[in-house]
């Protein structure tokens, strides 16, 4: 019994339940952009890798956005039949495309950490998508959707770690989104 209590205490002190780092897998770690590596290493192979990353990055960015929208929809409607929607099917197709593109990437020396962040972004996106088909009804639905949201945040953290404005892989800045209205805080 003591061993279980120790484990419970250790886990409870490590991360809050809504912390993206409470999930297993590789941690989001900012890595050099492929374009910067191509200049630093002077490698045509890295430059080709950088160019091949752009469509993968765009796929992952859209997948994360689609899943986020589906989570919000499911939360607002309290419906778990998200997998029946054409948007879910489109998201699955884009995830398959991203998987194929990632699998086809030739990873030159020095870009392994970058590729690992892209792989992790896809892995957590697919886990988030899987929560829709495993979602339970009733009060358990909220917990399932919270988990999906947490997985999406983790996918976003990995994609953000692999992004670089100079490489054309820039995350969207939501600070000026319509919901923020670009307003300055009141003084």
PyMOL commands that set and color helices and strands:
alter all, ss='L'
color gray80, all
select helices_A, chain A and resi 2-14+20-22+34-41+44-77+81-84+86-104+112-134+140-161+165-167+174-176
alter helices_A, ss='H'
color red, helices_A
deselect
rebuild
show_as cartoon
